[in-house]
Amino acid sequence: MNMVEKEMDETLDARFLRAVEAYCEHWRLSGRAFGDDAIGDPGLVSSLRRGRSLRISTLDPVLVFMGDSALDPAFRGEVKAFLSVTRIKRSVLGAGVMNNPSFVTQFFGGTSPTLRTVHKVREWMKAHASAAEWRRIKQLAPPMPLLLSAMTARRPFSVGESESGYGSDAAAAAASGRDGLKLMGGVVDTPAAAARLGYKPGTLATYRVRGGGPRFMRLGGSVRYAIDDLDAWIAGRPRRGARRRAV
């Protein structure tokens, strides 16, 4: 089996763990520090290594923390596109994957499946769609998170590997320390933005999910903040709640 075949055969759980470990290595974080910063769970990484498969509701804040997009809208859109393009009924998909005809209805109603289940559903859909249908499905659905793709599963935070939207900018920020400020045309990544505001990166990730934080943008799949937006946001915060550091 060559590298491409191996990466395509890799489960989403394996890709996610690979991305988490690469992130920790890149920012010189322990697994406990990563879990605490990302979602307030110091045991997160150790549980992933033991085989834990996160539910989407837990996974998405971690993906956002690492600068990626959330899985829920992408997977939801992919399932809807599959049903529309192939004309296969919800009950058939649910029964075929989970032996539960109501699975899709429950998912659309708010149930949060695990990443392992997402992988099983996507594999089943690929097997029951023609090549032309799958291309159409991918055109209709939102893009999957980059850190869960086969193209970026190997070393998503490596210097010079820019397919994932990271590359030299993230590497340069790490070179000056995790709290260092890397200016790029007045735009910074999440760790640098957090350092400027005096927050943990995980706090900004929470704001991106729940709202109420500084304005952000996505560039090539990565989250970026404009310095002016950060300064304007912190200036409007109550002084007591802001722990801004001098930069």
Backbone as CSV, one residue per row, in Angstrom:
resi,resn,N_x,N_y,N_z,CA_x,CA_y,CA_z,C_x,C_y,C_z
1,MET,0.845,-1.191,0.000,0.000,0.000,0.000,0.886,1.249,0.000
2,ASN,0.713,2.164,-0.995,1.528,3.370,-1.037,0.979,4.424,-0.095
3,MET,1.696,5.578,0.012,1.313,6.606,0.979,-0.074,7.161,0.707
4,VAL,-0.391,7.410,-0.574,-1.708,7.959,-0.910,-2.810,6.996,-0.493
5,GLU,-2.635,5.693,-0.816,-3.647,4.709,-0.444,-3.791,4.606,1.062
6,LYS,-2.651,4.686,1.774,-2.696,4.599,3.230,-3.445,5.772,3.815
7,GLU,-3.197,6.990,3.291,-3.874,8.163,3.814,-5.366,8.117,3.509
8,MET,-5.724,7.633,2.319,-7.130,7.547,1.970,-7.839,6.509,2.828
9,ASP,-7.112,5.491,3.283,-7.697,4.421,4.082,-7.771,4.803,5.560
10,GLU,-7.110,5.881,5.939,-7.035,6.270,7.342,-8.388,6.759,7.843
11,THR,-8.749,6.391,9.062,-10.019,6.825,9.620,-9.956,8.296,10.006
12,LEU,-11.112,8.918,10.155,-11.158,10.317,10.572,-10.616,10.478,11.989
13,ASP,-10.851,9.482,12.847,-10.305,9.551,14.202,-8.783,9.573,14.168
14,ALA,-8.194,8.754,13.300,-6.734,8.714,13.187,-6.193,10.029,12.649
15,ARG,-6.866,10.587,11.668,-6.430,11.870,11.116,-6.514,12.979,12.160
16,PHE,-7.596,12.963,12.920,-7.769,13.997,13.938,-6.692,13.903,15.007
17,LEU,-6.425,12.693,15.493,-5.381,12.519,16.498,-4.028,12.939,15.935
18,ARG,-3.776,12.611,14.691,-2.516,13.008,14.055,-2.397,14.536,14.032
19,ALA,-3.491,15.211,13.708,-3.472,16.671,13.665,-3.257,17.268,15.054
20,VAL,-3.899,16.689,16.058,-3.734,17.177,17.430,-2.284,17.014,17.882
21,GLU,-1.701,15.865,17.617,-0.319,15.639,18.041,0.649,16.547,17.282
22,ALA,0.347,16.804,16.003,1.187,17.718,15.227,1.077,19.138,15.779
23,TYR,-0.136,19.529,16.176,-0.335,20.861,16.756,0.453,20.997,18.055
24,CYS,0.369,19.978,18.896,1.099,20.005,20.164,2.608,20.093,19.927
25,GLU,3.084,19.328,18.953,4.508,19.366,18.634,4.908,20.729,18.093
26,HIS,4.069,21.287,17.226,4.369,22.566,16.592,4.462,23.699,17.614
27,TRP,3.516,23.712,18.572,3.479,24.787,19.566,4.161,24.393,20.875
28,ARG,4.791,23.219,20.888,5.494,22.724,22.065,4.561,22.687,23.281
29,LEU,3.412,22.084,23.066,2.408,21.944,24.112,2.356,20.500,24.595
30,SER,2.128,20.317,25.884,1.834,18.976,26.381,0.393,18.651,26.035
31,GLY,0.065,17.365,26.047,-1.304,16.976,25.782,-2.274,17.576,26.785
32,ARG,-1.862,17.650,28.036,-2.732,18.226,29.073,-2.973,19.708,28.830
33,ALA,-1.927,20.422,28.433,-2.076,21.851,28.176,-2.984,22.089,26.973
34,PHE,-2.832,21.255,25.943,-3.677,21.400,24.760,-5.147,21.207,25.121
35,GLY,-5.449,20.121,25.805,-6.838,19.853,26.160,-7.434,20.926,27.043
36,ASP,-6.631,21.436,27.969,-7.104,22.487,28.873,-7.375,23.768,28.103
37,ASP,-6.456,24.140,27.202,-6.624,25.360,26.411,-7.791,25.245,25.443
38,ALA,-7.950,24.071,24.831,-8.949,23.908,23.776,-10.374,23.862,24.326
39,ILE,-10.613,22.987,25.309,-11.991,22.820,25.807,-12.050,22.656,27.325
40,GLY,-10.951,22.962,28.021,-10.964,22.822,29.471,-10.936,21.388,29.952
41,ASP,-10.354,20.486,29.156,-10.283,19.067,29.508,-8.839,18.593,29.393
42,PRO,-8.073,18.615,30.483,-6.667,18.193,30.415,-6.480,16.752,29.973
43,GLY,-7.480,15.924,30.123,-7.365,14.522,29.746,-7.778,14.226,28.316
44,LEU,-8.060,15.253,27.538,-8.563,15.048,26.178,-7.620,14.211,25.326
45,VAL,-6.363,14.615,25.222,-5.439,13.937,24.313,-5.182,12.496,24.749
46,SER,-5.019,12.279,26.046,-4.788,10.910,26.514,-5.986,10.022,26.201
47,SER,-7.192,10.577,26.278,-8.373,9.773,25.954,-8.440,9.484,24.455
48,LEU,-7.996,10.422,23.628,-7.950,10.175,22.188,-6.967,9.060,21.870
49,ARG,-5.837,9.065,22.555,-4.830,8.025,22.327,-5.328,6.655,22.758
50,ARG,-6.262,6.622,23.708,-6.834,5.349,24.154,-7.975,4.889,23.259
51,GLY,-8.289,5.685,22.222,-9.317,5.264,21.278,-10.633,5.998,21.383
52,ARG,-10.723,7.039,22.200,-11.964,7.795,22.313,-12.300,8.467,20.990
53,SER,-13.544,8.403,20.591,-14.025,9.088,19.397,-14.952,10.209,19.847
54,LEU,-14.581,11.443,19.579,-15.345,12.589,20.062,-16.657,12.752,19.309
55,ARG,-17.659,13.201,20.019,-18.885,13.614,19.357,-18.632,14.948,18.662
56,ILE,-19.390,15.217,17.610,-19.184,16.438,16.837,-19.271,17.671,17.726
57,SER,-20.188,17.653,18.694,-20.372,18.812,19.558,-19.124,19.110,20.388
58,THR,-18.318,18.104,20.677,-17.052,18.295,21.387,-15.910,18.529,20.415
59,LEU,-15.958,17.860,19.285,-14.900,17.965,18.286,-14.791,19.362,17.694
60,ASP,-15.930,19.977,17.365,-15.901,21.245,16.634,-15.153,22.366,17.368
61,PRO,-15.364,22.553,18.684,-14.570,23.587,19.361,-13.071,23.319,19.303
62,VAL,-12.671,22.048,19.270,-11.239,21.719,19.179,-10.713,22.067,17.786
63,LEU,-11.477,21.738,16.750,-11.073,22.095,15.393,-10.944,23.609,15.247
64,VAL,-11.919,24.330,15.778,-11.887,25.794,15.693,-10.699,26.342,16.466
65,PHE,-10.408,25.746,17.614,-9.247,26.151,18.412,-7.959,26.034,17.599
66,MET,-7.870,25.003,16.767,-6.671,24.789,15.957,-6.687,25.610,14.664
67,GLY,-7.702,26.449,14.496,-7.756,27.320,13.328,-8.477,26.739,12.134
68,ASP,-9.203,25.644,12.329,-9.911,24.994,11.228,-11.391,25.345,11.292
69,SER,-12.152,24.843,10.323,-13.594,25.043,10.324,-14.275,23.899,11.074
70,ALA,-15.532,24.086,11.427,-16.287,23.080,12.165,-16.749,21.959,11.235
71,LEU,-16.904,20.765,11.788,-17.336,19.611,11.010,-18.849,19.577,10.813
72,ASP,-19.627,19.996,11.803,-21.076,19.816,11.767,-21.728,20.356,10.489
73,PRO,-21.498,21.626,10.111,-22.162,22.110,8.891,-21.700,21.387,7.630
74,ALA,-20.434,20.974,7.596,-19.919,20.269,6.425,-20.542,18.888,6.295
75,PHE,-20.575,18.137,7.388,-21.133,16.783,7.344,-22.638,16.836,7.114
76,ARG,-23.305,17.765,7.780,-24.756,17.911,7.597,-25.069,18.209,6.125
77,GLY,-24.293,19.131,5.541,-24.504,19.481,4.141,-24.202,18.331,3.210
78,GLU,-23.189,17.522,3.557,-22.829,16.386,2.725,-23.934,15.334,2.722
79,VAL,-24.502,15.069,3.891,-25.594,14.089,3.973,-26.807,14.592,3.187
80,LYS,-27.152,15.857,3.336,-28.294,16.417,2.600,-28.055,16.343,1.095
81,ALA,-26.831,16.662,0.671,-26.514,16.611,-0.757,-26.587,15.172,-1.269
82,PHE,-26.112,14.228,-0.473,-26.159,12.816,-0.867,-27.603,12.368,-1.075
83,LEU,-28.471,12.695,-0.131,-29.872,12.290,-0.237,-30.532,12.925,-1.455
84,SER,-30.190,14.186,-1.728,-30.784,14.887,-2.862,-30.287,14.344,-4.192
85,VAL,-28.992,14.090,-4.303,-28.401,13.662,-5.578,-28.735,12.214,-5.895
86,THR,-28.646,11.330,-4.908,-28.850,9.900,-5.165,-30.309,9.471,-5.065
87,ARG,-31.124,10.295,-4.431,-32.536,9.955,-4.214,-32.716,8.776,-3.258
88,ILE,-31.678,8.425,-2.540,-31.787,7.376,-1.528,-32.517,7.940,-0.310
89,LYS,-33.383,7.164,0.276,-34.181,7.632,1.402,-33.344,7.685,2.690
90,ARG,-33.737,8.569,3.572,-33.076,8.673,4.880,-33.046,7.341,5.601
91,SER,-34.175,6.671,5.591,-34.287,5.420,6.339,-33.335,4.353,5.802
92,VAL,-33.112,4.359,4.481,-32.213,3.375,3.878,-30.781,3.655,4.316
93,LEU,-30.383,4.928,4.315,-29.034,5.290,4.759,-28.841,4.902,6.224
94,GLY,-29.800,5.282,7.070,-29.689,4.991,8.497,-29.645,3.502,8.790
95,ALA,-30.495,2.749,8.101,-30.520,1.304,8.313,-29.243,0.654,7.797
96,GLY,-28.719,1.157,6.687,-27.534,0.568,6.101,-26.280,0.797,6.914
97,VAL,-26.185,1.966,7.549,-24.972,2.303,8.301,-25.076,1.904,9.766
98,MET,-26.186,2.259,10.397,-26.315,2.119,11.847,-27.368,1.102,12.281
99,ASN,-27.988,0.439,11.290,-29.100,-0.466,11.602,-30.194,0.287,12.352
100,ASN,-30.326,1.581,12.004,-31.295,2.462,12.656,-31.915,3.359,11.587
101,PRO,-33.106,3.022,11.087,-33.734,3.816,10.020,-33.959,5.277,10.407
102,SER,-33.992,5.579,11.702,-34.248,6.950,12.158,-32.967,7.751,12.386
103,PHE,-31.821,7.147,12.101,-30.552,7.807,12.408,-30.441,9.189,11.780
104,VAL,-30.715,9.313,10.477,-30.557,10.594,9.780,-31.522,11.627,10.342
105,THR,-32.753,11.229,10.574,-33.738,12.153,11.150,-33.291,12.623,12.529
106,GLN,-32.756,11.721,13.316,-32.255,12.088,14.643,-31.062,13.035,14.546
107,PHE,-30.194,12.794,13.570,-29.041,13.665,13.374,-29.484,15.068,12.971
108,PHE,-30.385,15.156,12.007,-30.886,16.462,11.596,-31.662,17.148,12.720
109,GLY,-32.167,16.341,13.650,-32.911,16.904,14.775,-32.037,17.376,15.916
110,GLY,-30.741,17.139,15.837,-29.839,17.655,16.866,-28.943,16.635,17.534
111,THR,-29.121,15.347,17.260,-28.230,14.340,17.829,-26.813,14.542,17.301
112,SER,-25.826,14.384,18.182,-24.431,14.607,17.802,-23.704,13.264,17.704
113,PRO,-23.462,12.762,16.491,-22.764,11.483,16.340,-21.274,11.625,16.621
114,THR,-20.613,10.507,16.850,-19.171,10.515,17.053,-18.458,10.621,15.707
115,LEU,-17.183,10.961,15.775,-16.385,11.032,14.552,-16.284,9.657,13.900
116,ARG,-16.274,8.609,14.696,-16.245,7.247,14.151,-17.502,6.975,13.318
117,THR,-18.648,7.456,13.823,-19.892,7.293,13.075,-19.880,8.119,11.796
118,VAL,-19.347,9.327,11.873,-19.233,10.172,10.677,-18.441,9.443,9.600
119,HIS,-17.341,8.810,10.010,-16.506,8.080,9.056,-17.304,6.945,8.414
120,LYS,-18.059,6.200,9.208,-18.845,5.081,8.685,-19.899,5.579,7.698
121,VAL,-20.559,6.680,8.037,-21.592,7.223,7.154,-20.984,7.682,5.833
122,ARG,-19.851,8.367,5.890,-19.222,8.865,4.661,-18.739,7.707,3.780
123,GLU,-18.204,6.667,4.402,-17.772,5.506,3.625,-18.969,4.827,2.956
124,TRP,-20.082,4.736,3.667,-21.282,4.119,3.096,-21.812,4.967,1.941
125,MET,-21.830,6.275,2.130,-22.331,7.155,1.067,-21.453,7.056,-0.181
126,LYS,-20.132,7.033,0.006,-19.230,6.919,-1.145,-19.470,5.615,-1.891
127,ALA,-19.736,4.545,-1.136,-19.947,3.237,-1.751,-21.283,3.153,-2.491
128,HIS,-22.223,4.030,-2.165,-23.552,3.983,-2.764,-23.820,5.167,-3.684
129,ALA,-22.768,5.840,-4.081,-22.890,6.926,-5.060,-21.897,6.660,-6.182
130,SER,-22.294,6.983,-7.393,-21.369,6.844,-8.512,-20.307,7.947,-8.414
131,ALA,-19.250,7.799,-9.207,-18.190,8.807,-9.191,-18.747,10.179,-9.566
132,ALA,-19.628,10.220,-10.555,-20.228,11.487,-10.984,-21.120,12.061,-9.884
133,GLU,-21.890,11.178,-9.231,-22.758,11.645,-8.139,-21.932,12.190,-6.983
134,TRP,-20.817,11.509,-6.648,-20.004,11.976,-5.532,-19.366,13.327,-5.833
135,ARG,-18.958,13.532,-7.087,-18.423,14.847,-7.462,-19.491,15.921,-7.296
136,ARG,-20.703,15.612,-7.684,-21.798,16.576,-7.539,-22.084,16.849,-6.063
137,ILE,-22.047,15.812,-5.256,-22.268,15.962,-3.812,-21.225,16.895,-3.209
138,LYS,-19.957,16.717,-3.585,-18.886,17.554,-3.055,-19.024,18.996,-3.519
139,GLN,-19.601,19.197,-4.706,-19.840,20.553,-5.186,-20.927,21.253,-4.377
140,LEU,-21.930,20.486,-3.961,-23.070,21.064,-3.237,-22.797,21.252,-1.755
141,ALA,-21.982,20.386,-1.168,-21.761,20.414,0.282,-20.647,21.388,0.656
142,PRO,-20.707,21.957,1.858,-19.591,22.783,2.332,-18.327,21.939,2.437
143,PRO,-17.152,22.543,2.332,-15.907,21.767,2.419,-15.708,21.179,3.812
144,MET,-15.130,19.988,3.849,-14.811,19.354,5.120,-13.648,20.092,5.782
145,PRO,-13.531,20.021,7.105,-12.375,20.627,7.777,-11.068,20.112,7.185
146,LEU,-10.128,21.009,6.981,-8.868,20.634,6.351,-8.093,19.607,7.166
147,LEU,-8.173,19.697,8.489,-7.401,18.787,9.333,-7.939,17.362,9.305
148,LEU,-9.108,17.159,8.713,-9.670,15.818,8.592,-9.530,15.275,7.175
149,SER,-8.862,16.018,6.301,-8.712,15.574,4.925,-7.452,14.738,4.769
150,ALA,-7.463,13.851,3.788,-6.298,13.006,3.542,-5.105,13.825,3.100
151,MET,-5.350,14.953,2.434,-4.258,15.771,1.920,-3.429,16.391,3.039
152,THR,-4.044,16.648,4.190,-3.321,17.317,5.274,-3.149,16.438,6.498
153,ALA,-3.461,15.143,6.366,-3.430,14.269,7.540,-2.017,13.962,8.008
154,ARG,-1.027,14.103,7.112,0.315,13.623,7.442,1.028,14.563,8.406
155,ARG,1.304,15.814,7.978,1.981,16.785,8.839,1.350,18.157,8.610
156,PRO,0.163,18.393,9.163,-0.591,19.603,8.829,0.033,20.900,9.311
157,PHE,0.980,20.857,10.243,1.562,22.094,10.750,3.045,22.199,10.410
158,SER,3.485,21.450,9.397,4.900,21.443,9.056,5.292,22.691,8.278
159,VAL,6.514,23.137,8.475,7.027,24.267,7.725,7.079,23.895,6.249
160,GLY,6.564,24.782,5.411,6.637,24.575,3.973,5.489,23.777,3.406
161,GLU,4.660,23.136,4.245,3.507,22.394,3.738,2.296,23.281,3.904
162,SER,1.972,24.027,2.865,0.953,25.056,2.973,-0.416,24.608,2.489
163,GLU,-0.574,23.315,2.096,-1.878,22.885,1.591,-2.959,23.100,2.631
164,SER,-2.615,23.013,3.900,-3.623,23.095,4.945,-3.954,24.519,5.327
165,GLY,-3.225,25.504,4.772,-3.504,26.880,5.115,-2.645,27.372,6.253
166,TYR,-1.644,26.593,6.689,-0.778,27.026,7.774,0.561,27.413,7.168
167,GLY,1.595,26.567,7.235,2.847,26.860,6.572,3.677,27.888,7.296
168,SER,4.345,28.774,6.529,5.383,29.633,7.081,4.862,30.618,8.108
169,ASP,3.640,31.097,7.975,3.103,32.064,8.932,3.038,31.461,10.327
170,ALA,2.454,30.252,10.437,2.350,29.601,11.734,3.729,29.236,12.260
171,ALA,4.608,28.787,11.371,5.945,28.402,11.805,6.707,29.595,12.351
172,ALA,6.566,30.758,11.714,7.269,31.948,12.170,6.743,32.403,13.522
173,ALA,5.419,32.270,13.710,4.852,32.645,15.004,5.394,31.750,16.101
174,ALA,5.526,30.439,15.804,6.030,29.508,16.805,7.485,29.805,17.143
175,ALA,8.248,30.277,16.152,9.672,30.518,16.375,9.906,31.577,17.440
176,SER,8.972,32.513,17.601,9.123,33.560,18.599,8.402,33.216,19.890
177,GLY,7.911,31.961,19.980,7.195,31.530,21.170,5.705,31.523,20.923
178,ARG,4.981,30.672,21.657,3.552,30.519,21.419,2.795,31.804,21.646
179,ASP,3.294,32.686,22.530,2.618,33.937,22.786,3.201,35.083,21.967
180,GLY,4.125,34.771,21.050,4.730,35.820,20.240,3.734,36.375,19.248
181,LEU,3.943,37.635,18.820,3.038,38.279,17.881,3.647,38.235,16.493
182,LYS,2.995,37.575,15.566,3.466,37.491,14.197,2.556,38.354,13.340
183,LEU,3.076,39.493,12.902,2.305,40.389,12.059,2.428,39.959,10.603
184,MET,1.329,39.944,9.888,1.333,39.575,8.472,0.347,40.507,7.789
185,GLY,0.819,41.711,7.436,-0.079,42.691,6.859,-1.145,43.122,7.846
186,GLY,-0.789,43.195,9.134,-1.751,43.602,10.141,-2.682,42.499,10.569
187,VAL,-2.369,41.233,10.232,-3.229,40.096,10.543,-2.425,39.072,11.333
188,VAL,-3.043,38.456,12.344,-2.361,37.479,13.190,-3.194,36.217,13.317
189,ASP,-2.540,35.129,13.757,-3.251,33.878,13.981,-3.828,33.857,15.391
190,THR,-4.485,32.747,15.750,-5.192,32.680,17.032,-4.274,32.807,18.250
191,PRO,-3.163,32.053,18.345,-2.296,32.200,19.517,-1.770,33.627,19.684
192,ALA,-1.404,34.264,18.566,-0.897,35.633,18.640,-2.001,36.603,19.040
193,ALA,-3.211,36.389,18.516,-4.337,37.249,18.887,-4.654,37.099,20.373
194,ALA,-4.631,35.855,20.858,-4.895,35.613,22.275,-3.845,36.300,23.143
195,ALA,-2.580,36.240,22.712,-1.510,36.878,23.478,-1.715,38.385,23.535
196,ARG,-2.141,38.969,22.445,-2.360,40.426,22.412,-3.488,40.838,23.350
197,LEU,-4.512,39.989,23.427,-5.675,40.302,24.267,-5.487,39.885,25.717
198,GLY,-4.537,38.972,25.969,-4.349,38.475,27.324,-5.245,37.315,27.666
199,TYR,-5.737,36.601,26.643,-6.594,35.440,26.844,-5.873,34.174,26.407
200,LYS,-6.465,33.029,26.724,-5.992,31.764,26.186,-6.557,31.581,24.781
201,PRO,-5.835,30.881,23.888,-6.385,30.608,22.555,-7.745,29.916,22.615
202,GLY,-7.922,29.054,23.615,-9.194,28.362,23.746,-10.361,29.298,24.011
203,THR,-10.088,30.441,24.672,-11.141,31.420,24.924,-11.628,32.016,23.611
204,LEU,-10.697,32.335,22.716,-11.088,32.861,21.415,-11.836,31.814,20.600
205,ALA,-11.429,30.547,20.740,-12.144,29.476,20.041,-13.587,29.391,20.525
206,THR,-13.771,29.544,21.825,-15.125,29.524,22.381,-15.950,30.685,21.852
207,TYR,-15.326,31.869,21.787,-16.021,33.037,21.237,-16.443,32.792,19.788
208,ARG,-15.582,32.121,19.008,-15.922,31.886,17.613,-17.114,30.955,17.470
209,VAL,-17.262,30.043,18.414,-18.384,29.110,18.372,-19.663,29.759,18.908
210,ARG,-19.536,30.490,20.021,-20.713,31.038,20.704,-21.043,32.465,20.307
211,GLY,-20.077,33.181,19.705,-20.303,34.569,19.344,-19.886,35.516,20.469
212,GLY,-19.810,36.802,20.145,-19.487,37.808,21.146,-18.025,38.202,21.197
213,GLY,-17.173,37.534,20.408,-15.752,37.831,20.424,-15.365,38.801,19.333
214,PRO,-14.066,39.045,19.184,-13.613,39.948,18.124,-13.879,39.350,16.749
215,ARG,-14.024,40.226,15.781,-14.266,39.769,14.418,-13.059,38.986,13.910
216,PHE,-13.319,37.900,13.160,-12.243,37.093,12.607,-12.553,36.753,11.166
217,MET,-11.566,36.209,10.480,-11.734,35.833,9.081,-11.077,34.485,8.861
218,ARG,-11.415,33.859,7.741,-10.774,32.601,7.378,-9.999,32.819,6.082
219,LEU,-8.717,32.540,6.147,-7.843,32.688,4.986,-7.242,31.326,4.677
220,GLY,-7.647,30.740,3.558,-7.124,29.430,3.175,-7.417,28.354,4.198
221,GLY,-8.526,28.495,4.924,-8.889,27.504,5.923,-8.394,27.828,7.317
222,SER,-7.546,28.863,7.461,-7.008,29.240,8.764,-7.754,30.452,9.314
223,VAL,-7.886,30.510,10.633,-8.509,31.654,11.276,-7.472,32.751,11.453
224,ARG,-7.830,33.978,11.106,-6.941,35.119,11.264,-7.722,36.290,11.857
225,TYR,-7.013,37.147,12.597,-7.586,38.342,13.197,-6.825,39.570,12.722
226,ALA,-7.545,40.634,12.388,-6.904,41.902,12.060,-6.552,42.610,13.374
227,ILE,-5.350,43.159,13.433,-4.904,43.858,14.646,-5.877,44.971,15.022
228,ASP,-6.346,45.708,14.026,-7.274,46.812,14.305,-8.559,46.301,14.947
229,ASP,-9.052,45.147,14.476,-10.276,44.583,15.049,-10.051,44.147,16.495
230,LEU,-8.888,43.564,16.774,-8.564,43.157,18.146,-8.506,44.359,19.069
231,ASP,-7.825,45.410,18.618,-7.685,46.604,19.458,-9.029,47.275,19.700
232,ALA,-9.870,47.295,18.656,-11.192,47.905,18.807,-12.052,47.099,19.766
233,TRP,-11.960,45.763,19.658,-12.778,44.908,20.520,-12.354,45.035,21.978
234,ILE,-11.058,44.984,22.232,-10.597,45.040,23.621,-10.849,46.412,24.217
235,ALA,-10.821,47.449,23.387,-11.083,48.801,23.881,-12.529,48.942,24.335
236,GLY,-13.413,48.147,23.731,-14.824,48.214,24.106,-15.212,47.284,25.228
237,ARG,-14.263,46.475,25.737,-14.545,45.567,26.834,-14.403,46.285,28.161
238,PRO,-15.166,45.881,29.182,-14.959,46.444,30.523,-13.533,46.190,30.971
239,ARG,-12.906,47.204,31.522,-11.501,47.085,31.903,-11.255,45.909,32.833
240,ARG,-12.201,45.634,33.731,-12.016,44.553,34.700,-11.934,43.197,34.021
241,GLY,-12.630,43.033,32.897,-12.670,41.736,32.241,-11.540,41.515,31.249
242,ALA,-10.770,42.560,31.013,-9.692,42.406,30.024,-8.353,42.287,30.738
243,ARG,-7.568,41.305,30.324,-6.250,41.082,30.923,-5.186,41.316,29.869
244,ARG,-5.293,42.471,29.221,-4.440,42.739,28.074,-2.965,42.878,28.488
245,ARG,-2.123,42.283,27.695,-0.692,42.373,27.928,-0.076,43.388,26.997
246,ALA,0.995,43.979,27.413,1.716,44.889,26.539,2.430,44.070,25.478
247,VAL,2.418,44.564,24.242,3.049,43.863,23.138,4.147,44.719,22.560
